[in-house]
Amino acid sequence: MGSISEGVHAVRQAMQAAPPYAVAEALRDTVTLHFAVERVEVLLADPALVTLRPVLEEYAPGVRGLAIDGTPAGRAFASQTPQREGCLLHLPVSACGERVGVLSLSFGTSPGTEVVEDLQEIATALGHMMCDAYRTTDRYHRVRRAARLTLAAEMQWALLPGVGHQGDGYHLAGQLEPAYAVYGDNFDWSCGPRGLILSVTDGMGAGVEAAMLTTLTITALRNARRSGAGLEEQAGLADEAIYSQYGGHLHVSTLLMSFDAETGEVALVDAGSPRLLLMRGSQVRHIELEQQLPLGMFGNTAYTEQHLRLEPGDRLIVASDGVYSSRSQGGTEFGGSSLESLIKSTRMQPADEAVRTMIRGLLDFRRGMEVLDDAVVVCLDWTPDPKPGPKPSGPHPGRERP
């Protein structure tokens, strides 16, 4: 058996050399050769973030995987820290702040700290490999799913840049619900040297029609953004594109945001948008914005930026009307004290786990009720480094060019 450093290098090389559909097998074969590991399993989180599903011993679609809540492997995923279960070791698998799943390893005797650290490095490399593999093979998409996605949901998930991102001084996460049947709600972002640009879309309609409308909206916004347009111009160009296609019969509520992670400055365009909430310390308040017309209503709308300054430690939450307008069996609306209390309960959680907590809270609140609208929750935490290192030069995130 080679040294630990040689083992890490060998496993990474093996995964890089493997075809995308065989990355997990390459990891298993090389890890067991270079480390005292008896058994390996790669577990991927399902789209609803409810179960972890094995790659090497694949479950058939429809069979329940390993629950995230209440299991050691699930705790590794939720907390993003290694978890020991006797001679089992569960390591979080992530890439750039996006949670992918868990690497579970079985040993004859419990491994030492140095071995765990090296295996965690391998787990992180696996996360990056998986994110790349998703683009070129369907294998891992099939493994992840506990049920078949609707066509509209397939379209919406394909639009996403991811469901989480860890930037320099911030953490971003989002989730769609119902994960397997979402149709109109979505989010998009682009990170840059100083921060990011974010859009959260609350689509009109249902089914494939809503997904097609959202696809046009996000593509129009990306086209404008990648051409160097600021938020106001992005909104205006998307407004024109949607109106040109639908003639005002369909329109899209959208919140556009540019966030500067160095200063905490946030520029916003509220186009009939989802709701924006701010948690500062233990207090939660609704940010009142000047509501402007939804995109595509008239096609020649001029949009105006508004501004907000965050403080270190602030958390921004964006929720679509499928969240705040949901009602319980007793007729209570979720968007009032129930949502605020739930947000407060996430204060000690990272952004990605906070989003999962909010979605679970929503599902519990409306249990037994017919779901009339899909929902999106996005969470942005500003955690600036008090002694930031050098940053690459570049334009403000609202004016980035490819």
TORLUMMAR-656941 format. One line per 4 residues: for each residue x, y, z of C-alpha. Coordinates in steps of 0.05 Angstrom, whole numbers, padded with zeros to 5 digits. Example, Ala and Ser with C-alpha at 12.3 -4.5 7.8 and 13.67 -1.06 7.14 Angstrom:
// residues 2
00246 -00090 00156; 00273 -00021 00143
END
This chain:
// residues 402
00000 00000 00000; 00028 00069 -00018; 00031 00130 00026; -00031 00171 00040
-00009 00228 -00007; 00004 00177 -00062; -00065 00147 -00050; -00100 00214 -00057
-00062 00229 -00121; -00077 00160 -00149; -00152 00164 -00135; -00158 00233 -00166
-00120 00210 -00228; -00164 00149 -00234; -00228 00190 -00230; -00202 00239 -00281
-00183 00183 -00329; -00249 00146 -00323; -00308 00158 -00370; -00361 00201 -00336
-00409 00142 -00324; -00354 00103 -00287; -00326 00155 -00240; -00355 00120 -00178
-00325 00053 -00198; -00257 00085 -00210; -00259 00116 -00141; -00280 00051 -00108
-00227 00009 -00142; -00170 00058 -00128; -00191 00075 -00056; -00193 00002 -00036
-00125 -00008 -00068; -00090 00050 -00033; -00128 00054 00033; -00150 00002 00085
-00222 00009 00061; -00266 -00053 00057; -00328 -00024 00023; -00345 00040 -00014
-00412 00072 -00031; -00427 00138 -00065; -00494 00168 -00043; -00527 00224 -00083
-00581 00270 -00056; -00647 00265 -00091; -00678 00330 -00121; -00725 00339 -00062
-00666 00333 -00012; -00703 00279 00026; -00661 00216 00011; -00591 00195 -00007
-00589 00144 -00064; -00531 00095 -00076; -00493 00095 -00142; -00453 00030 -00136
-00513 -00010 -00112; -00565 00027 -00151; -00637 00029 -00128; -00690 00023 -00181
-00733 00086 -00191; -00789 00089 -00141; -00751 00053 -00086; -00738 00096 -00024
-00665 00112 -00011; -00630 00126 00055; -00665 00183 00092; -00625 00247 00102
-00661 00262 00168; -00642 00217 00226; -00584 00178 00195; -00508 00187 00204
-00499 00193 00128; -00554 00245 00127; -00520 00284 00183; -00456 00286 00142
-00496 00315 00084; -00535 00365 00126; -00477 00389 00170; -00422 00382 00117
-00377 00349 00168; -00350 00278 00172; -00392 00230 00213; -00368 00164 00244
-00414 00105 00254; -00371 00051 00286; -00323 00030 00230; -00365 00068 00179
-00343 00137 00157; -00390 00184 00121; -00358 00244 00085; -00395 00302 00053
-00388 00307 -00023; -00394 00378 -00048; -00366 00425 -00101; -00358 00501 -00092
-00410 00502 -00037; -00461 00458 -00072; -00479 00395 -00034; -00477 00334 -00079
-00482 00274 -00032; -00440 00231 00014; -00381 00183 00007; -00391 00124 00055
-00331 00080 00071; -00326 00017 00114; -00261 -00001 00151; -00237 -00060 00191
-00216 -00011 00246; -00234 00061 00255; -00188 00106 00213; -00142 00160 00242
-00148 00235 00232; -00098 00239 00175; -00133 00185 00136; -00200 00220 00145
-00171 00286 00121; -00142 00253 00059; -00207 00217 00044; -00245 00282 00053
-00200 00312 -00001; -00220 00254 -00046; -00294 00265 -00030; -00287 00338 -00050
-00253 00318 -00115; -00311 00269 -00127; -00360 00327 -00119; -00327 00366 -00175
-00324 00304 -00218; -00398 00290 -00207; -00418 00361 -00226; -00379 00353 -00291
-00408 00283 -00304; -00480 00308 -00297; -00470 00345 -00363; -00448 00285 -00403
-00483 00223 -00375; -00554 00208 -00351; -00531 00154 -00303; -00528 00198 -00241
-00592 00235 -00258; -00628 00168 -00259; -00596 00146 -00194; -00616 00209 -00158
-00690 00206 -00174; -00738 00171 -00128; -00793 00182 -00179; -00801 00206 -00250
-00798 00281 -00261; -00853 00314 -00300; -00832 00344 -00367; -00840 00414 -00338
-00796 00396 -00278; -00744 00367 -00325; -00742 00433 -00362; -00737 00473 -00298
-00681 00432 -00266; -00642 00435 -00331; -00644 00511 -00327; -00612 00516 -00258
-00538 00535 -00251; -00538 00491 -00189; -00573 00492 -00121; -00516 00523 -00081
-00452 00563 -00086; -00398 00584 -00037; -00367 00649 -00059; -00313 00694 -00028
-00352 00722 00032; -00420 00694 00017; -00461 00630 00013; -00520 00620 -00034
-00571 00564 -00037; -00639 00551 -00068; -00692 00497 -00076; -00753 00483 -00119
-00816 00451 -00093; -00850 00405 -00111; -00782 00380 -00135; -00810 00327 -00181
-00867 00368 -00210; -00846 00442 -00208; -00869 00481 -00269; -00861 00557 -00266
-00815 00579 -00209; -00740 00581 -00217; -00675 00618 -00199; -00611 00634 -00235
-00544 00665 -00216; -00476 00683 -00242; -00416 00692 -00196; -00359 00741 -00209
-00296 00769 -00177; -00335 00814 -00129; -00401 00780 -00120; -00459 00754 -00161
-00521 00769 -00201; -00584 00732 -00181; -00654 00726 -00210; -00714 00692 -00178
-00773 00678 -00224; -00845 00665 -00204; -00874 00638 -00268; -00946 00646 -00292
-00988 00587 -00312; -00980 00512 -00303; -00945 00452 -00334; -00902 00457 -00396
-00931 00524 -00416; -00905 00555 -00351; -00837 00520 -00359; -00830 00547 -00430
-00846 00617 -00407; -00794 00613 -00351; -00743 00584 -00400; -00753 00643 -00446
-00747 00692 -00388; -00683 00663 -00359; -00651 00655 -00427; -00668 00728 -00444
-00639 00752 -00378; -00576 00711 -00389; -00568 00737 -00460; -00573 00809 -00435
-00527 00796 -00375; -00474 00762 -00418; -00476 00821 -00465; -00455 00866 -00408
-00523 00897 -00391; -00538 00923 -00321; -00600 00902 -00283; -00646 00955 -00311
-00627 00937 -00383; -00631 00863 -00368; -00703 00872 -00344; -00721 00916 -00403
-00694 00868 -00455; -00727 00807 -00423; -00792 00847 -00419; -00788 00860 -00494
-00772 00788 -00510; -00830 00760 -00470; -00879 00811 -00497; -00856 00797 -00569
-00871 00723 -00559; -00936 00727 -00518; -00964 00796 -00534; -00979 00811 -00461
-01023 00750 -00450; -00969 00718 -00406; -00919 00753 -00361; -00868 00736 -00307
-00857 00763 -00237; -00782 00768 -00226; -00733 00796 -00175; -00665 00815 -00203
-00608 00827 -00155; -00535 00847 -00160; -00495 00834 -00097; -00426 00863 -00082
-00393 00816 -00032; -00339 00867 -00015; -00386 00923 00007; -00452 00888 00021
-00487 00933 -00030; -00547 00902 -00064; -00580 00931 -00126; -00650 00905 -00141
-00703 00909 -00194; -00771 00887 -00169; -00813 00866 -00229; -00875 00843 -00192
-00827 00800 -00154; -00825 00744 -00103; -00821 00768 -00031; -00754 00791 -00001
-00740 00782 00073; -00679 00802 00115; -00655 00767 00178; -00608 00810 00218
-00588 00778 00283; -00651 00747 00311; -00698 00795 00276; -00735 00783 00210
-00768 00837 00169; -00799 00843 00101; -00760 00889 00054; -00810 00936 00021
-00791 00949 -00051; -00824 00992 -00103; -00861 00941 -00144; -00854 00950 -00219
-00891 00915 -00275; -00878 00841 -00287; -00835 00824 -00346; -00873 00817 -00411
-00936 00855 -00392; -00927 00913 -00441; -00859 00904 -00474; -00833 00975 -00468
-00827 00983 -00393; -00770 01023 -00363; -00744 00991 -00299; -00708 01026 -00242
-00657 00998 -00193; -00667 01004 -00118; -00612 00994 -00067; -00601 00959 -00001
-00539 00955 00042; -00526 00891 00081; -00488 00885 00146; -00439 00828 00160
-00478 00766 00181; -00542 00786 00146; -00585 00734 00112; -00630 00751 00052
-00687 00703 00036; -00727 00706 -00028; -00793 00668 -00029; -00843 00660 -00086
-00918 00666 -00075; -00922 00590 -00072; -00887 00598 -00005; -00918 00659 00028
-00988 00649 -00001; -00994 00576 00020; -01050 00563 00070; -01059 00511 00125
-01121 00469 00134; -01143 00522 00184; -01138 00577 00132; -01076 00611 00160
-01028 00641 00109; -00956 00617 00114; -00926 00684 00095; -00939 00717 00162
-00913 00697 00230; -00905 00624 00210; -00853 00641 00157; -00817 00691 00202
-00812 00641 00259; -00786 00587 00212; -00733 00635 00185; -00711 00652 00256
-00704 00578 00271; -00650 00572 00217; -00605 00625 00247; -00550 00575 00265
-00555 00536 00200; -00515 00548 00137; -00554 00574 00077; -00564 00507 00043
-00591 00473 00105; -00633 00534 00121; -00667 00528 00053; -00681 00454 00066
-00710 00471 00134; -00756 00524 00104; -00781 00477 00050; -00795 00422 00102
-00831 00474 00145; -00874 00494 00085; -00892 00422 00070; -00911 00409 00143
-00953 00473 00145; -00995 00456 00084; -00999 00381 00098; -01066 00353 00075
-01079 00413 00029; -01081 00411 -00047; -01018 00443 -00075; -01041 00498 -00123
-00975 00531 -00137; -00902 00512 -00139; -00851 00547 -00095; -00779 00571 -00094
-00736 00592 -00035; -00668 00624 -00043; -00622 00643 00014; -00561 00689 00011
-00514 00697 00071; -00462 00752 00073; -00403 00729 00114; -00346 00776 00094
-00275 00758 00114; -00249 00813 00161; -00181 00805 00128; -00196 00790 00056
-00141 00767 00011; -00125 00794 -00058; -00182 00790 -00108; -00178 00786 -00183
-00191 00852 -00218; -00257 00858 -00254; -00321 00898 -00262; -00378 00903 -00212
-00419 00840 -00212; -00478 00876 -00244; -00434 00893 -00304; -00394 00830 -00317
-00375 00807 -00385; -00360 00735 -00403
END
